Amino acid sequence: MLVASAEFVWLLLRSFGAGAEWRRILPRLSEQIYYHGVQATPIVVFASIFVGLTTVVQTGYQLQGMVPNYFVGMGVGRMLLIELGPVFAAFIVASRSASAMAAELGSMQISEQIDALRTMAIDPYHYLCLPRILATTCSLPVLVALMEVGASFTAIVAAGVLGISQEAFIYGITHFVNVHDFVGGLLKAGLFGLLIGTSGCFFGFRVQGGAQDLGRATTNAVVTAAVLILISDFVMAAMLFSR
């Protein structure tokens, strides 16, 4: 466990180490942002609809009639910005991106393409890992912002359908949700993206055998990314939002 953790950190540091040839990396970075960011947008927006609906239904069920309606808006707004938006979006990206990275890099490891890069004096950590890690790190905050906007809009619409005063609901969101909540959620998203990209690359580079080992690597990449998201979520929450 300790050895694997050390190797995980070493891969991350090695990928961001000095000597990166950005003329080779930037074109690959744009490709990775398109795949891990742009192509993930539809599923994130679709998920945001149901995140907003579920959140307002559950919060309204627990608080409506016990406190003023603007407390429902406050609770929904803060939950979406601080917790549900970043975590749900991170799980979606982890399920599609970490597995894809592990599969791609694992296939390259099996077919000895990574060894061929080393033969050509191309650093595989800079050429393969760095664009992927940067892509998820940069893309996830944008996806989280989209999810939060979509979920908030859906929640406002759902509040009216459920009989909650929309004016009071919007008042709770706009007057009790602050910039610190929004920025804190985006900071969490950036860290989640860093961990997702590193997890996918780490398990892809560890593939040694055939199809069975490749399948294990994709599964381990997603599971490890999910566990790291939960752990880092607690750490960031304690750092940013505890009094």
Summary of the structure (lengths in Angstrom):
residues: 243
radius of gyration: 20.4
end to end distance: 33.2
largest distance: 69.5
contacts: 875
relative contact order: 0.18
helix: 86%
strand: 1%
